[in-house]
Amino acid sequence: MDKKKLSSKNLKLAIQKEGRLTEETLELLRKAGLEFESYKQKLFSLCRNFPLEILYVRDDDISGYVEKGIVDLGIVGQNILNEKQPKVRKLLNLRYGFCSLVVAVPKESDISTIKNLNGKTISTSYPQSAKRFFKENGISADIVKISGSVEITPALGIAEAIVDLTSSGSTMALNDLRVLTGIYDSEAILVANEKALTNGRKLLVDKLLTRFKGVLAARSYKYVMMNAPENILGRLKEIVPGLKSPTVSPLVQKGWISIQTVIKEEIFWETVEKLKKAGAQGIIVLPIEKIII
């Protein structure tokens, strides 16, 4: 890394160089309006339009970099935070990189509950998380740390069970494993060094947070335009709780209005069906790039 190009005046953000969070992290940064170059061989990027330096590192190193103050911010999976338990400040759940840490056994195994794992050998890349989980459940197991393909260890006779991350469950199925229970859920998290929130960098951190929150808020809503008889506006307000002060414009056709509002993604379809039933017509749905709250 060419340290001469790094500036102590800029915020420093560490992200995963290559892995399951990388592409979505880069997408988030670009949607937040940050302009920078990135490719696999690059170790760091300088933003052209914001005082920010992006460092590309191993995911296992990110929390340590943040804790030690080598960088101000980091984007890392909750699974890493749970495992390493670094002294960092959690700022924002980023709503991607979803997965779960689970306990799994071979499909043909006669192990049916976690209690059956007492005295068994369990392989994992998350030994601290596994130890805490089994201790909390009163289970004494031999935890073997594995770096690499944990799923293969039961077939090799190394362990009777594994503790590993899964998202879709396809890797487990491909290796003839079944999930016994979940330990915790994980997603991408923005974390900060405590000093970055108290010194002169806090203003920059807050500005970056505003950008990220704007992108995340936009993902949760759809922008909706519709036409409706003027006399049902009150009913439409009841259907869409967010429709408190909609943009309402009269149409050429007397007694009709055009309404613009936002609807939460999670209840979008059921809400649209209610709007249609109430009398709304010509419903147009558009994505939202950002919402500044």
PEWO-V268320 format. One record per residue. N is the residue number from 1. SS is DSSP state (2 for helix, 1 for strand, 0 for the rest). OMEGA is omega in degrees with one decimal (NA if undefined). D_FIRST is the distance of its C-alpha to the first C-alpha in Angstrom with 2 decimals. Layout:
N,SS,OMEGA,D_FIRST / N,SS,OMEGA,D_FIRST
This chain:
1,0,-179.5,0.00 / 2,0,-174.0,3.81 / 3,2,-179.8,5.83 / 4,2,-178.7,8.83 / 5,2,179.2,8.86 / 6,0,-177.9,9.20 / 7,0,179.2,12.89 / 8,0,-179.7,14.94 / 9,0,-176.7,17.69 / 10,0,168.5,16.24 / 11,1,177.1,16.73 / 12,1,-177.9,13.88 / 13,1,177.6,14.78 / 14,1,176.6,13.54 / 15,1,-179.3,15.13 / 16,1,-178.9,15.78 / 17,0,-178.1,13.59 / 18,0,-178.8,16.78 / 19,0,-172.1,20.21 / 20,0,180.0,23.41 / 21,0,-168.1,22.06 / 22,2,-173.9,19.38 / 23,2,-179.0,21.73 / 24,2,176.2,23.90 / 25,2,178.0,21.10 / 26,2,177.5,19.83 / 27,2,177.7,23.53 / 28,2,-178.2,24.11 / 29,2,-179.1,21.38 / 30,2,177.0,22.80 / 31,2,176.1,26.34 / 32,0,175.0,25.49 / 33,0,-179.7,25.04 / 34,0,-178.6,21.27 / 35,0,-177.9,20.12 / 36,0,176.9,16.66 / 37,0,177.1,15.35 / 38,0,172.3,14.29 / 39,0,-167.5,14.45 / 40,0,-177.0,13.81 / 41,0,-174.4,11.00 / 42,0,-180.0,8.97 / 43,0,175.2,6.31 / 44,1,178.6,7.50 / 45,1,173.8,10.59 / 46,1,177.7,12.52 / 47,0,-178.3,16.20 / 48,0,-172.3,18.60 / 49,0,178.5,21.55 / 50,0,-178.7,20.51 / 51,0,-176.4,18.45 / 52,1,173.3,16.05 / 53,1,-178.6,12.35 / 54,1,178.4,12.01 / 55,1,-178.8,9.53 / 56,1,-174.8,10.41 / 57,1,175.2,11.20 / 58,0,-177.7,14.33 / 59,2,179.6,17.42 / 60,2,-176.3,18.58 / 61,2,-171.3,15.67 / 62,2,-176.4,16.05 / 63,2,177.8,19.22 / 64,2,177.2,18.04 / 65,2,-179.6,15.04 / 66,2,-178.7,17.72 / 67,2,-177.0,20.31 / 68,2,178.6,18.39 / 69,0,175.7,17.37 / 70,0,172.1,13.59 / 71,0,179.9,14.18 / 72,0,-173.9,17.55 / 73,1,175.5,18.33 / 74,1,172.1,17.94 / 75,1,-171.3,19.82 / 76,1,178.1,21.09 / 77,1,176.1,24.35 / 78,2,179.3,27.26 / 79,2,178.1,27.63 / 80,2,178.7,24.47 / 81,2,178.9,25.78 / 82,2,-177.4,29.17 / 83,2,-174.2,27.96 / 84,2,-178.7,25.62 / 85,0,179.6,27.47 / 86,0,176.9,24.72 / 87,0,178.8,25.81 / 88,0,177.9,24.47 / 89,1,177.0,26.49 / 90,1,-175.5,27.30 / 91,1,-170.8,27.53 / 92,1,169.2,28.40 / 93,1,-171.2,29.40 / 94,0,171.1,27.85 / 95,0,169.5,30.58 / 96,0,-177.8,28.74 / 97,0,-177.0,27.50 / 98,0,175.5,30.95 / 99,1,180.0,31.80 / 100,1,171.2,33.85 / 101,1,-173.3,33.69 / 102,1,170.5,36.99 / 103,1,-178.3,39.22 / 104,1,179.2,40.44 / 105,1,175.7,42.89 / 106,1,-177.5,44.24 / 107,0,-176.4,46.69 / 108,0,-178.8,49.58 / 109,0,177.2,48.95 / 110,0,176.4,51.85 / 111,0,-175.7,49.47 / 112,0,178.0,50.38 / 113,0,-180.0,49.06 / 114,2,178.0,46.35 / 115,2,178.4,49.18 / 116,2,-178.7,49.68 / 117,2,178.4,46.26 / 118,0,-179.6,47.63 / 119,0,-178.7,47.15 / 120,0,176.0,45.04 / 121,1,-177.2,41.63 / 122,1,179.7,38.86 / 123,1,-177.2,35.44 / 124,1,170.5,32.42 / 125,0,-178.8,28.68 / 126,0,-174.3,29.65 / 127,2,-177.9,31.74 / 128,2,177.9,31.84 / 129,2,-179.7,32.93 / 130,2,-179.4,35.48 / 131,2,179.4,36.86 / 132,2,-177.9,37.38 / 133,2,-177.4,39.07 / 134,2,176.4,41.47 / 135,2,179.6,42.27 / 136,2,-178.6,43.15 / 137,0,176.1,45.43 / 138,0,-177.9,47.08 / 139,0,177.6,45.89 / 140,0,-177.8,45.14 / 141,0,178.2,42.83 / 142,1,-176.9,40.70 / 143,1,179.3,37.07 / 144,1,-180.0,34.97 / 145,1,179.7,31.20 / 146,0,173.6,29.93 / 147,0,-178.2,26.43 / 148,0,-175.8,27.00 / 149,0,-179.2,30.14 / 150,2,-174.4,32.31 / 151,2,-175.8,34.99 / 152,2,-171.8,36.14 / 153,0,176.3,36.95 / 154,0,179.5,40.50 / 155,0,178.9,41.44 / 156,0,-179.7,40.28 / 157,0,-179.4,42.43 / 158,0,-176.2,39.59 / 159,0,176.4,40.45 / 160,0,-179.0,43.20 / 161,1,177.9,40.90 / 162,1,167.9,37.31 / 163,1,-174.3,35.37 / 164,1,177.5,32.74 / 165,1,173.2,31.38 / 166,1,176.8,33.33 / 167,0,179.7,33.35 / 168,0,-176.7,36.06 / 169,0,-177.1,37.54 / 170,2,179.0,37.42 / 171,2,176.7,35.35 / 172,2,-178.3,37.87 / 173,2,-179.9,40.74 / 174,2,-179.8,39.36 / 175,0,176.1,39.24 / 176,0,177.8,42.74 / 177,1,174.0,41.73 / 178,1,-177.0,43.30 / 179,1,174.9,42.08 / 180,1,-178.8,44.14 / 181,1,174.9,42.63 / 182,1,177.2,39.60 / 183,1,173.4,37.76 / 184,1,176.2,35.72 / 185,1,-176.9,34.27 / 186,1,172.3,30.65 / 187,0,178.8,28.77 / 188,1,-176.5,25.48 / 189,1,171.2,25.26 / 190,1,180.0,23.44 / 191,1,-177.2,22.93 / 192,1,169.3,22.10 / 193,0,-176.3,21.58 / 194,2,-177.9,25.02 / 195,2,179.9,23.99 / 196,2,-178.3,22.43 / 197,2,-178.3,26.02 / 198,0,-178.9,27.74 / 199,0,-176.4,25.83 / 200,0,-179.2,25.38 / 201,0,-175.7,22.91 / 202,2,179.6,25.80 / 203,2,178.4,27.03 / 204,2,177.3,23.82 / 205,2,179.9,23.85 / 206,2,178.9,27.50 / 207,2,179.1,26.89 / 208,2,177.5,24.33 / 209,2,178.9,26.82 / 210,2,178.1,29.57 / 211,2,-178.9,27.75 / 212,2,-179.4,27.08 / 213,2,177.7,30.68 / 214,2,178.5,32.00 / 215,2,-178.3,30.43 / 216,2,178.9,31.67 / 217,2,-179.4,35.11 / 218,2,179.2,35.47 / 219,2,-173.6,34.98 / 220,0,-175.5,37.93 / 221,1,171.1,40.41 / 222,1,176.5,42.13 / 223,1,-173.2,43.69 / 224,1,172.6,47.35 / 225,1,-178.6,50.04 / 226,1,173.1,53.65 / 227,1,-179.0,57.21 / 228,1,173.0,59.97 / 229,1,-176.7,63.45 / 230,2,-174.3,63.34 / 231,2,178.3,65.56 / 232,2,-178.5,63.05 / 233,2,178.8,60.20 / 234,2,178.5,61.09 / 235,2,-179.7,60.90 / 236,2,177.9,57.48 / 237,2,178.1,56.20 / 238,2,-178.4,57.36 / 239,2,-178.9,55.54 / 240,0,-177.9,52.20 / 241,0,-178.6,51.57 / 242,0,-175.9,48.87 / 243,0,-177.8,51.47 / 244,0,178.4,52.60 / 245,0,-176.9,52.19 / 246,0,171.1,51.63 / 247,1,-176.8,51.60 / 248,1,179.6,55.17 / 249,1,177.6,56.62 / 250,1,175.4,60.19 / 251,0,178.6,60.79 / 252,0,178.5,63.47 / 253,0,-175.5,65.43 / 254,0,177.7,67.35 / 255,0,-179.8,66.51 / 256,1,-180.0,63.06 / 257,1,172.3,59.64 / 258,1,-176.0,55.99 / 259,1,176.2,53.65 / 260,1,-178.5,49.86 / 261,1,176.0,48.04 / 262,1,179.7,45.25 / 263,1,178.5,45.74 / 264,1,-178.5,43.59 / 265,2,-173.5,42.18 / 266,2,178.9,43.50 / 267,2,-172.2,47.09 / 268,2,-172.3,46.89 / 269,2,179.6,49.33 / 270,2,178.4,51.99 / 271,2,179.3,51.87 / 272,2,178.2,52.29 / 273,2,178.4,55.24 / 274,2,179.0,56.88 / 275,2,178.6,56.35 / 276,2,-179.2,58.01 / 277,2,-179.7,60.86 / 278,2,177.6,61.38 / 279,0,177.4,61.77 / 280,0,-178.1,58.43 / 281,1,176.2,58.07 / 282,1,-176.5,55.60 / 283,1,179.3,52.60 / 284,1,-177.0,49.32 / 285,1,-179.0,45.99 / 286,1,175.3,42.67 / 287,0,177.8,39.10 / 288,0,-179.8,37.56 / 289,0,-179.5,34.10 / 290,0,170.2,33.77 / 291,0,179.3,36.11 / 292,0,-175.4,35.48 / 293,0,NA,37.36
